[in-house]
Amino acid sequence: MDSFQAMISKMTYYVYLLECKNKDDKISYYCGYTSKSPNKRLQEHQGSVKREDKSHYTGRQKSVRLVYYESYEDRKTALNREKEIKKLGSKYKIKLVEGTNDNPQT
């Protein structure tokens, strides 16, 4: 295994949820995946908010905050988990955040 493959095999992948508030204080959830730390990714999303970058969902929000994340050693597993969470309604996303998820699919 060369050094690049070794580095890739040791990477950690994250699936995260951001709580977003729009200008009317309505809450929504943004789910994403990253190989960066969730806090680093949050800072990037917050930069979109500050710049009011309308090309990004989080840039159209008044505020965003990291409320949940999971870590994985496998990129494919993390991407599949992101897809699962994106399909969940807000009710189940809130339960994930609170640690009381009773959804049999997750």
C-alpha positions in Angstrom: 0.0 0.0 0.0 1.5 3.4 -1.0 1.4 6.4 1.3 -1.6 7.9 -0.4 -3.7 4.8 0.0 -2.6 4.5 3.6 -3.7 8.1 4.3 -7.1 7.5 2.6 -7.6 4.3 4.6 -7.1 6.2 7.9 -9.5 9.0 7.1 -12.6 9.6 9.1 -15.8 10.6 7.4 -18.6 12.5 9.1 -22.3 12.9 8.5 -23.7 15.9 10.3 -26.8 17.9 10.9 -27.0 21.6 11.0 -30.0 23.4 12.6 -30.8 26.4 10.3 -33.0 29.4 11.1 -34.3 31.6 8.4 -35.2 35.2 8.7 -38.5 34.3 10.3 -36.8 32.0 12.8 -38.3 28.9 11.2 -36.1 25.9 11.9 -35.0 23.4 9.3 -32.2 20.8 9.2 -29.4 20.5 6.7 -27.6 17.2 6.4 -24.2 16.9 5.0 -21.1 14.7 4.7 -17.5 15.6 5.0 -14.0 14.3 5.5 -13.1 17.5 7.5 -13.9 17.9 11.1 -17.6 18.8 11.7 -16.6 22.0 13.4 -14.4 23.0 10.4 -17.3 22.3 8.1 -19.6 24.4 10.3 -17.3 27.3 10.0 -17.5 27.1 6.2 -21.3 27.0 6.4 -21.3 30.0 8.7 -19.1 31.8 6.2 -21.8 31.3 3.6 -24.3 32.8 6.0 -22.1 35.9 6.7 -21.5 36.4 3.0 -25.2 35.8 2.3 -24.1 33.4 -0.4 -27.5 32.6 -1.9 -26.1 29.8 -4.0 -25.8 27.6 -0.9 -28.8 26.5 1.2 -27.0 27.6 4.4 -26.1 31.0 2.9 -29.8 31.8 2.6 -30.3 31.2 6.4 -30.0 33.7 9.3 -28.0 31.3 11.4 -26.7 27.7 11.4 -25.4 25.6 14.2 -24.0 22.1 14.4 -26.4 19.9 16.4 -25.4 16.3 15.5 -22.8 14.2 13.8 -21.7 10.6 13.3 -18.3 9.4 12.3 -17.4 6.5 9.9 -14.1 5.0 8.7 -15.7 4.2 5.3 -16.7 6.8 2.8 -19.4 4.7 1.2 -21.0 4.0 4.6 -21.0 7.7 5.4 -22.6 8.7 2.1 -25.3 6.0 2.5 -26.0 7.2 6.0 -26.3 10.8 4.7 -28.9 9.7 2.2 -30.8 7.9 4.9 -30.9 10.9 7.2 -31.9 13.2 4.3 -35.0 11.1 3.7 -36.1 11.5 7.4 -38.7 14.1 8.3 -37.8 16.8 10.8 -39.5 14.9 13.6 -37.0 12.0 13.3 -34.1 14.4 12.8 -35.0 16.1 16.1 -35.1 12.7 17.8 -31.6 11.9 16.4 -30.3 15.2 17.9 -32.0 14.4 21.2 -30.7 10.8 21.2 -34.3 9.4 21.3 -34.6 8.1 17.8 -37.2 5.4 17.6 -37.2 5.2 13.8 -36.5 1.5 12.8 -34.7 2.6 9.6 -31.9 4.4 11.5 
